[in-house]
């Protein structure tokens, strides 16, 4: 069974837990823009021969207004490196949920925000398909976010422990 611990996303599997912790559960946040450039311990983590790598690196990039072409380049590079380093691992990549439901974005005009989310999600889907990875569609699968404000941490942006638990369940459902 996939646990929340196992679903600390790509950072756990790559041993990059030197990033700042933003939640009580200690889940680490790192934008994909930072991931390929940071001094991640790819070799050490990949030496463990993971059979599953999960990636959810999009919301921080979108919140930080990272240009979509930069995000796409970096995600493509990250997946290429993962596939070279762990050729037998299944790689699951989540997209962006409906950010109009997230308090951090409440001051933004919802129509341009949705357009940005859709552009990111189309890019993620294309890159995931090109790499033969598994798409975890949080945009379609996480509608209950509207009814569960407790899924978002006090910072209004990142998932809470309950939110990460729900995301882990969605990954588990997709991964079978």
C-alpha positions in Angstrom: 0.0 0.0 0.0 1.2 3.5 -0.9 1.7 5.6 2.2 1.9 9.3 2.8 5.5 8.8 3.7 6.2 7.1 0.4 4.4 10.0 -1.3 6.7 12.8 -0.3 6.9 13.2 -4.1 10.0 13.3 -6.1 11.9 15.0 -3.3 11.9 11.9 -1.1 12.9 9.6 -3.8 15.7 11.9 -4.9 16.9 12.5 -1.4 16.4 16.2 -1.6 14.9 16.6 1.8 17.2 19.6 2.5 14.5 21.9 1.1 12.5 23.9 3.6 9.7 22.2 5.3 6.3 23.9 5.1 3.9 21.6 7.0 3.7 19.9 10.3 4.1 16.6 8.5 7.5 17.8 7.2 6.5 17.6 3.5 9.2 19.4 1.5 8.4 21.9 -1.2 10.6 22.6 -4.2 9.6 24.2 -7.5 10.4 22.2 -10.6 12.4 25.2 -11.7 14.7 24.5 -8.8 14.7 20.7 -9.0 17.0 20.1 -12.0 19.4 22.9 -11.0 19.5 22.2 -7.3 22.2 19.9 -5.9 19.9 17.0 -5.5 21.3 13.7 -4.5 20.1 11.9 -7.6 22.9 9.3 -7.5 22.3 8.3 -3.9 18.6 8.1 -4.2 18.7 6.3 -7.5 21.2 3.9 -6.1 18.3 2.6 -4.0 16.8 1.4 -7.3 13.3 2.8 -6.7 10.5 1.0 -8.5 8.2 4.1 -8.2 8.9 7.8 -8.4 6.1 10.3 -7.9 6.4 13.9 -9.1 4.2 16.8 -8.2 6.1 20.0 -9.0 3.8 22.6 -10.6 1.8 24.6 -8.1 4.8 26.5 -6.7 6.0 27.3 -10.2 2.6 28.6 -11.2 2.4 30.6 -8.0 5.8 32.0 -8.7 4.9 33.0 -12.3 7.5 30.7 -13.8 7.1 31.0 -17.6 5.4 27.9 -19.0 8.2 27.2 -21.5 10.8 27.3 -18.6 8.7 24.9 -16.6 8.2 22.6 -19.5 11.9 22.5 -20.2 12.8 21.7 -16.6 10.1 19.1 -16.2 11.2 17.4 -19.4 14.8 17.5 -18.1 13.8 16.1 -14.7 11.9 13.2 -16.3 14.7 12.4 -18.6 17.2 12.3 -15.7 14.8 10.1 -13.7 14.4 7.7 -16.6 18.1 7.4 -17.2 18.8 6.9 -13.5 15.9 4.6 -12.7 15.0 2.9 -16.0 12.7 0.3 -14.5 10.8 2.7 -12.2 7.3 3.7 -12.8 7.1 7.5 -12.8 3.8 9.2 -11.9 3.4 12.9 -12.5 0.5 14.9 -11.0 -0.9 18.0 -12.7 -2.4 21.2 -11.1 -5.7 21.0 -9.3 -8.3 23.7 -9.6 -6.4 26.6 -7.9 -9.5 28.8 -7.8 -10.4 26.6 -4.7 -7.1 27.4 -3.0 -7.1 30.4 -0.6 -3.7 31.6 -1.7 -5.1 32.5 -5.1 -8.4 34.0 -3.9 -7.4 37.5 -4.9 -6.7 36.5 -8.5 -9.2 36.8 -11.3 -10.5 33.2 -11.7 -10.7 33.2 -15.5 -7.0 34.0 -16.2 -6.0 31.7 -13.3 -8.0 28.8 -14.8 -6.4 29.5 -18.2 -2.9 29.3 -16.7 -3.8 26.1 -14.9 -5.2 24.6 -18.1 -2.0 25.7 -20.0 0.2 24.1 -17.3 -1.9 20.9 -17.3 -1.8 20.6 -21.1 2.0 20.9 -21.0 2.3 18.4 -18.2 0.1 15.9 -20.0 2.1 16.3 -23.2 5.5 15.8 -21.4 4.1 12.9 -19.4 2.9 11.2 -22.6 6.2 11.8 -24.4 8.0 10.1 -21.5 5.5 7.3 -21.2 5.0 8.2 -17.6 1.7 8.0 -15.7 -0.5 11.2 -15.4 -2.2 11.7 -12.1 -5.0 14.1 -13.0 -5.5 16.1 -9.8 -7.5 18.7 -11.7 -10.2 16.0 -12.4 -9.7 13.9 -9.3 -9.6 16.4 -6.5 -13.0 18.2 -6.8 -13.7 17.6 -3.1 -11.2 20.3 -2.3 -14.1 22.8 -2.4 -15.8 20.9 0.5 -12.6 20.3 2.5 -10.8 23.5 3.4 -8.9 21.4 5.9 -7.0 19.9 3.0 -5.0 23.2 2.7 -2.4 24.2 5.3 -2.3 27.4 7.2 -0.2 29.1 4.5 -3.2 28.9 2.2 -1.2 27.3 -0.6 0.3 23.9 0.3 -1.7 20.8 1.3 -2.1 20.0 5.0 -1.4 16.5 6.4 -5.0 15.6 5.5 -4.5 17.1 2.0 -1.4 15.1 1.4 -3.2 12.0 2.6 -5.9 12.6 0.1 -3.4 13.2 -2.7 -1.6 9.9 -1.7 -5.0 8.2 -2.0 -5.5 9.6 -5.5 -2.0 8.5 -6.5 -2.7 5.1 -5.1 -6.0 4.9 -7.0 -4.3 5.8 -10.3 -1.3 3.5 -9.7 -3.5 0.6 -8.8 
